Amino acid sequence: MSSMKFLRQAARSARTFSTTSVARKDLVQDIYVKELKAYKPPAIAKDAHVGVVKNFSLPAVPKPPTLPVDLAAELTAYDATEPTKAEAEVTSSSVHAGEDVGKGADAFLGFLEADVKQAEVHH
């Protein structure tokens, strides 16, 4: 019998539960909005920027490029010099392991032009 009483009480409490939308106000939100509206920022002094901002000064005017006086002599001296070839240091690292490093541009171009082996497709 006690279980019947419990079921009846549960049914009554379930019926008394109301789902009407009563406009309840959030107290924390109301206090927050009230404080935001009441906030007055402190007055900023007119000379507050004096130590913070630098005075603007225009940069120096750049000089226009000038051509050398004896351009022909400099070009012939440049043509007469023999170019130097920089030797690249060959270091073995895990990234280049198994690759031909330091062979030069011709070896690289030959590698690029080589035929790529197609992987056989097994059906």
N, C-alpha and C positions, 0 to 999 in steps of 0.2 A: 503494500500500500504506500509505503513511503516513496517508492519510485514513481507512483502515479501522481503524488502531490508535487514531487520535483518536476515532473513533466508539465504539469499544469502551471506551476510557477514560471517555468522557463518559457512556456507559450505566452503567458501574460506579459512577461518582461520583453519578449520579442515583439509583442504587439504594441507595447508602449514606446518602443524606440521610434523616434521621429526623425524623418529625413528632410524636414522642411529647411529651407535655407534661411536661417536667421543671420542677419548681418551682424557678425561679431567683429569687433575691432581688435586689432593686434596692438597691445599696449606698448610693446617694444618699438614697433614701427611708428606709432604715434609720437613717442618720446623722441625718437631719432629725427623725424621730420620737423618736430617743434624746435629741436636744438639746431637743425640745419637752417631753419628760417630765422632763428634768433642770432645766428653767428654773424658777427661784424668783423671783417679782417682789420688788422691794425693799420693805421695810416702810415703810408710810406713817405719818408722824408724826401725832399726834392733833391738833396745832394747825396743820396744813398748810393749812387752809381760811381762816385768819385774814385774810390779805391779799387773798384772792380773792373771798370771798362777803360781800355787804353784809348788814347787819342789817335785818330786816324791820320796817317800821313801817306801821301802818294808814293808808290815805289819809284826808284830811279828809272829814267828813260833808257831803254836798251840801245846799244850802239848798233847801227846797221852793219851787216857783214861787208867786208872789203875784199876785193880780189887782189891777189898778189901782183906786185908790179911787174915781175918778170915771169909771167905764166908759162911761156914757151920753154924757158930754161928749166923750170921745175918739172914740167911734163917730160922733157927728155931725160932728166935725172931719174925720174920715177920709172920710165921705161927701161933705162939702163940697169937698174938694180935687179938682182936675181931674187925671186921669191924664196923664202925659207919655208921648209916643211917642218911643222911641229910634230914631234914624235909623241904619239899617244901612249900613255902608260896602260899596259895590259894587266888588269887585276882580275883575279878569279873570285867571283862571288856566287852566291846561291842563285841569283837572278840570271846570270849569264852562263851558268854551268851547262856544258854541252853545246853551246853556240860558238860560232866562229867570231871571236871578238878581236878587233884590231886588224882585220884583213883589208880594210879600205873600202872606198866607194865602189870600185869596180866589182869586188866580190859581193857587195850588197846588191848592186844592180843585177848581177848575174843570178843571185838568189831570187830576186823578185821576178825575173823573166823565166825562171825554170818552171817546167810543167808541174802542176799540182797533181799528186796522185789521188785519184778518186777512190773513196772507200767502197769496197764491194758490198752491194746490198743483198742480203740473204732473204729470199722470199719464203 
